[in-house]
Amino acid sequence: AYQSGNIIGQELRVLGINMNFAPTVDIYTNPEAHVIGPRSFSADPVEAAFLSLAYYHGLEDTGVIATAKHYPGHGNADQDSHGTLPVIRDGFDTIWESDLLPYRLLIKEGLAAVMSGHLNFPLITGNAEPTSLSPTVLKDILRDKMHFGGVVITDDMKMYGVRQRDRTIPEVCELALRAGNDMIMISRPP
């Protein structure tokens, strides 16, 4: 994992790129989570956390900023947030010991950036909104409880997981900034 992060970081630096939207620190707990599947380091939270940490250090040693994603965790989703809003019925205690473990470890090591995912955790937020639009998830948990002081960037705002109820891209972008994201990602058309 360290070598992978380091080699990728070296290649990015040659290209003049100083930030990578990696590593994917999602825990592969749901075999139906095909969108995460091979992008995950492991189904075991401890193993995923330490492999994420190794990748992070490999990337950071090249001077490329790592971005852990998809906060708070896409690994137990059975749907793809590119096309819909996945609903994950895990409570806070469950994700604290699983999905949030890599983030907790990386934050202690100085992680500079986190990507917020377009996921719904109704048992945590109490509503049907994506976590990328949730002050509870971004401010109360990530900032206050986990003491993350870096940059929070959204996943792509063109994804349908965030554009529920026919909201426009400008509407969801404003909601994302108000919820606690620092930066907005919007992909270009093909």
N, C-alpha and C positions, 0 to 999 in steps of 0.2 A: 504494500500500500504506500509506504514511504517512497519507494522507487518510482511508482506510477505517478504520484503527485509531483515528484521532483522532475521527472522527464517531461511531463506535460507542462510544468512551470517553465522549464528551460525553453521549450518550443514556443510557448506563448511570449516569453521575453524577447526572443529573436524576432517575433512578429510585432513587437512593440505593445503588446497587451499586458496590462498590469493587474487585471482582476479576472477571476474565473468563477463562474456560477457552479462551483463544485466544492466540496463533495456532497453527494446525495447521502444523507445520514439516516434515511428512512429505514425502519426495522421491517423486514419482510415477513410479517406475521400472518398475512392472508395470502394463500396461494392464488386467489382470484385477482390479486393486485398486479395484473400483468403489466401495467404501465411502469411499475417500480421494479418488479422482479429482478432481472439481472443488473439493475442499477444499484441495488442494495448491497451492502457489504455482508449482511448476515440476517438471519431470523433471530439470532441471539443478541439481546440489547448490549451486553457487556462486550462481546466480540465486535459488534458493529461500532460501538463507541471507541474502542481502542484502534480499530482499523481506520476509522474516520480521523482519529487523532494523528495516526501515522501519515495518512494522506495529507492532512492539513500541514504538518511539519515539513513534509517533502515539498509541497507547493510554496509555503512561506519561506523556506530556505533559498528559493530562487528570487524572492522579492515580489512574487505574485500574491495578491490578496485572495484568500479563500472565502467562499460564501456557502455556508451550510444550508441545505434545503431538504425537504419542503416543510418548514415549520408550521404546525407542531408535529406533523408526521403523517405521511401518505401511505405507509406500509400496510395498514389494516383496511384500506379502502378497496371495495370490489368494483369501483367504477373509475373512469379516467376524467380528471378535472378539466381536460381540454374540451370535452363534449358535454359535461353535466356537473352538477355539484354533488360530489360523493358525501354520503352521510355515514359518519363513524360513531357508533354508540358506545364508545369507551369513556369512562369517567376520568376525573383528574388523577386519582390515585393510580389508576392503571397506566396512563400515559407518563406520569412522573417517573415510574420505575422502568418504563419501556421506551417509548418514543422520545421522551425528553432527556434520557440519559446521555446520548451523544452530545446534545447541545450543552448540557450542564458541564460535561468534561471539557468541551472545546471553549466554552466561555471562560472557564478557569485558566485556560492556556492562552487567552488573549484574542479569541476569535473576533475579527473585525466586521463581519457581515453575515446576515441571516436573510434567507429568502422566505417570505410568507407564502404559504400554500392556500389554494382555493378549495377548502375542505369545510365540512360542517360537523362540529362536535356539539350537538344539542345538549348533552348532559353537562357540558362545561359552560357553554355560552347561554343556555336557556332560550335559544332562538334558532331560526333557520338560516341565519346569515353565514356567509363564508368566514372562516377564521381570519382571512386576510383583511376583513372589514370589521374585526372585533377588537374594541378597546380592552375587553377582558383578557383576551389571549395575547395581544401585543403589548399592552401597557401593564396590566395587573400581573400577568404571569411572566412574560419575557423580561420586561424592564424591572419591575419591582421585586418579584419573587426570585428570579434567576439572575438579576443584577447585570443584564446585558447592556453595555454602553455603546455598542457599535451601530452600524448602519443597518436598517431593515428595508429591504427592497421587495416589492411584490413580484410574484410570478407574472407572467404575461397577462395584461388586462384585456386582451382580446379573447381569452379563454372563456368558454361558456359557464364554467364553474363559478365565476364571479359576476357574470352578467345575467343574473336571475331577474325575473319580473320585468323583462324588456327594458332594463336600465341601459342607458347609453354609456359609452366608454368615458366621456367626461364626467358623468354622474358617479360611476364607480371609482374613478380616479380621485375625485374629491372625497368620497367616503373613505377610501384607503388612506389618504393623507390624514384625515381627521381621526382615524382609528389608531394611528401610530406608526404607519410606514413613513420612511424618510424619502424613499425614491420609488418611482413608478417605472415598470417595464412595459413597453408597448411594442410589439413586433411589427415589422414592416410587412406589407402585402407581398406575396410571392412574385 
